[in-house]
Structures are given as structure tokens and as C-alpha cells.
Amino acid sequence: GDSVTQMEGPVTLSEEAFLTINCTYTATGYPSLFWYVQYPGEGLQLLLKATKADDKGSNKGFEATYRKETTSFHLEKGSVQVSDSAVYFCALSDEISTDKLIFGTGTRLQVFP
Amino acid sequence: GAGVSQSPRYKVAKRGQDVALRCDPISGHVSLFWYQQALGQGPEFLTYFQNEAQLDKSGLPSDRFFAERPEGSVSTLKIQRTQQEDSAVYLCASSPAGAGTDTQYFGPGTRLTVL
């Protein structure tokens, strides 16, 4: 079945460092890909998404490009801030089945000043 | 406008008790999803409604789990005879039209602890 694999955390960075969180997927159809973020004490919220190959999603300085050839959707940010500390979840939605989201296990990011 | 709300936010149950968890989706959203999130894991799909129709319940872990959305708005997830392995955060999400490209909007979750 469909699945998402993302790098284990925690990822610990100093403020202004470059961030990459790897995400790869397995899907039988043509999924849409998402990054959701969970800040401490808050609910899941959409960070960015891409609905077809070669699309780039971006928001709040974060970017991810839908790479069909490598089945990847890595999250990047050029300069992280302390306020980016959160848990990041990569997810896919496959239109062949119902539009449920299949999530990775999450990656905790800790940014120190 | 209001987001997705869930109640109660926290629930402690003794093993064997029945519990009911409520979800109020964003007004007008057609699709409603329930997910279960164990500690340190990503959310896992439980069930999906399009309006009042339950189109997918493949993720419900046992017949002790039951969900309904009788009028196509509020939804209730019921767990009968709770077990310790049911301890988790239960998340509800809604989306406007049920397309796979749609953003799902999540509620804050109900944290269930079964003693």
C-alpha cells in the first residue's frame, strides 16, 4: 500500500542554519503531497502542498518540490528561526482511494538561538 | 470563521468504559476524516465521511469503534469497551469538497487515556 518515509529526528539546528527534512513516498496512483506542521501545544496545520510532478510548494520561507523520478518531497528552508521549532509531517493523498492522508512518522525540529 | 472544534479535549476512561468523541467541522465542509495519533507517531486514518455517508471505514481498528455523521455536519466517534491500546490523540479534519488536492483542516484533537 501507499506509504511515506521521513527522516527521524530530532533535528537540532542553530538559528539561521539551513534546513532539510527528507521525505520519500510510495504510491500506486498520482498522489498530492503535503507538509503539515504541529507547533507545541497546537493542532496540525498545513504548511505547503504540491499536487503534481515538478510543482513547488512554498510558505513562510519553506519550500518542497514534487520529484516523481525520485519519489521525494524534501522540505527545505534557507534560514531557520527559533519559532520554527515544531514537529513536521510529510503526507500524501491518493485520489485512487478515498482522499485520506497517509502520514510519515514526523520529524521534530529544535532550533536554538 | 471558526475552525474545526473537538470535545472533550481530554478524556480519561477506565478500561471497559464506553466513550464518545465529538467533532464540529468547518461549516459547509463536505468531507470529514477521523485519525488516530499514537504518541510519537504520525496520524493514522480511521474513517471518512462525505456529507452523511461513511464512504471508508477501513482504518477502524476493531468493531468496538463506530463513527457517525447523521446530518452531514457534526460527527461522533464512539469507542466501546475501551482498552489500554486505545490511548491516543483522536484528530478530526474537514475539507471543502473531498478532492485529494484539498487542504484538510485539523481540530485540536481529543487526548484519550485509558487506565
Boltz contact constraints between the chains, C-beta under 6 A:
constraints:
  - contact:
      token1: [A, 32]
      token2: [B, 100]
      max_distance: 6.0
  - contact:
      token1: [A, 32]
      token2: [B, 101]
      max_distance: 6.0
  - contact:
      token1: [A, 43]
      token2: [B, 106]
      max_distance: 6.0
  - contact:
      token1: [A, 43]
      token2: [B, 108]
      max_distance: 6.0
  - contact:
      token1: [A, 44]
      token2: [B, 106]
      max_distance: 6.0
  - contact:
      token1: [A, 46]
      token2: [B, 103]
      max_distance: 6.0
  - contact:
      token1: [A, 51]
      token2: [B, 101]
      max_distance: 6.0
  - contact:
      token1: [A, 89]
      token2: [B, 42]
      max_distance: 6.0
  - contact:
      token1: [A, 93]
      token2: [B, 100]
      max_distance: 6.0
  - contact:
      token1: [A, 95]
      token2: [B, 100]
      max_distance: 6.0
  - contact:
      token1: [A, 98]
      token2: [B, 48]
      max_distance: 6.0
  - contact:
      token1: [A, 98]
      token2: [B, 55]
      max_distance: 6.0
  - contact:
      token1: [A, 98]
      token2: [B, 56]
      max_distance: 6.0
  - contact:
      token1: [A, 99]
      token2: [B, 98]
      max_distance: 6.0
  - contact:
      token1: [A, 99]
      token2: [B, 100]
      max_distance: 6.0
  - contact:
      token1: [A, 100]
      token2: [B, 45]
      max_distance: 6.0
  - contact:
      token1: [A, 100]
      token2: [B, 48]
      max_distance: 6.0
  - contact:
      token1: [A, 103]
      token2: [B, 42]
      max_distance: 6.0
  - contact:
      token1: [A, 103]
      token2: [B, 43]
      max_distance: 6.0
  - contact:
      token1: [A, 104]
      token2: [B, 42]
      max_distance: 6.0
  - contact:
      token1: [A, 105]
      token2: [B, 41]
      max_distance: 6.0
  - contact:
      token1: [A, 105]
      token2: [B, 42]
      max_distance: 6.0
  - contact:
      token1: [A, 106]
      token2: [B, 42]
      max_distance: 6.0
